Amino acid sequence: MTTVVGTTTSVVIGVIALLHLAWAFTPWPFADRERFAQVVVGLPGAAALPRIFPVMSLAVAVGLGVAAYVVAAEADLVPAAGGRLLTIALWAIVAVFALRGVAGPTGLMDSDGRPDVSRRMDLRVYSPLCIALAVGAAVVALG
């Protein structure tokens, strides 16, 4: 079971990392930065995106890539480097995904001017996905 859950969790995290990598350079799958800013980032429009956004998106992509590796390594899917540090990192990943998952439904992600479409996406997609990834990573950690 750990192998299946670990594979699924690490692949999904890896895909999300690739998505953030793409977002550093393009608003895909949206037609323009305006819609991207509203749906994905939760800002009222493209003008509200900070100039440093591409760097921030790249940093998230790298962090998620590392998280995908840690989950895969702890599930014995790839060679592991780091020993006990890897286990600690896995529990940190569980905590971060769990906190992000809880933040949406509890209103911690809300701010004045946040578009309704962003709130809906958070409640329907982002938060449940983060909770699922936290559970998947926890299964690997406990396995």
N, C-alpha and C positions, 0 to 999 in steps of 0.2 A: 504494500500500500504506500509506503514511504516513497518508493521509486515513482509510482504513478503521480502522486500528489506533488512530489518534488519536481518532476519533469514538467507537469502542467504549470505549476507556480512559477518556475524559473523561465519557462518559455513566455508566459504572459507578461512577466516583468520585463523580459528582453524585448518583446514587441512594443511595450509602452516606452522603453528606453529609445527604441528606434523612432517611434512617433515623436518623442521630444527632440531627438536629433533633427528630424525633418522640420519641426516647428521652429528651429533656430534659423532656418533659411526660407521657409515657405509657410503659407497659411493652410496647406493641404489638410483636410479634404474640402476646406471652405473656399469659396470663390475669391474672397478678399480678406485683408487684415481686419477690416471692420467687423465682419461676422465672426472671425476667429477670436477677436478680443472679447466679444460679447459672450460667445458660447463656451469657449475653453478657459479663458483667463478670468472672465467675470467682470470685465471693465466695460464702461459704456460705449467705447469706440476705439478705433485704432490709434487715435491721437493720444489716448491715455496709456498706451503701452510704453513702458520706460525704454529709453534708448539702449539700456543694458540688457533688454529682454533676450536677445539672441545668446548672450553669454550665460544668462541665468538658465535658459533652456538647455544649453550644452552641459552646464553643471548638473542639472537634474538628469540628463541623459547618462552622464558618466556615473552618477550615484546609483541610478537604476541598473545600469550595466553591472556595477559591482554587486548590487543586491542580487541580481540574477545569478551571477557566479557563486556567491556565498550560498544561496539556496541549493544550487546544483551541486556544489562541493559537499555540503552537509548531507545531501541525499546520495552521496557516492556516485554521482553521474559524471563528474569530471575530477581530475586530480586536485587534491586539496593542499593548500599551503596556508599555514597560520595556526593550526592546532586549536588550542583553547580560545584564541582570539577570534577565530572563525565562528565558534559557538556563541561567543558574546556578541559578535556582529549580527548573527542570525536573530538573536533575541532583540537587538536594537531594531532590526528590520521589522520584526513582529510589532514592536511598540509603535514605530513610526506609521506603519500602515493602519494599525488599529486606531491611533489618534486621528489620522486623516479621515478614516472612515466614520468615526464618531463626530468629527467636527462639522460635517455637513448637516446632518439631521438635527443636531443640537443648536444650530444657528451660529456656531463659532466662526463659520466661514462667511457669514453675512456682513455686508457693509452697506452704507447708504449709497444708492446709485448702482448697485449690482443688478444687472439685467435679470429679468424673470427667467429667461431661457437658461441662464447660467445656474440659477437656483434649481430649476427643474432637472438639468443635467446632473447636478451634484447629487440630488436626492435619488434619481433613477439610475444613474450609471456610476459616477465617480466614487461616491461613498460605499455603495454595496460592493463594488469591485475591490476597493481597498480593504474592506472587512474580509472578503473572500481571500485575498492575498495574505492578510494577516493570519487567518486560520490555516491556510496552506503552509505558510512558513512555520507556524507553530507545530503543525503535524510533523513536519520535517525535523524540527528541533527536538520534539519529544520522541521521535522514532529512532 
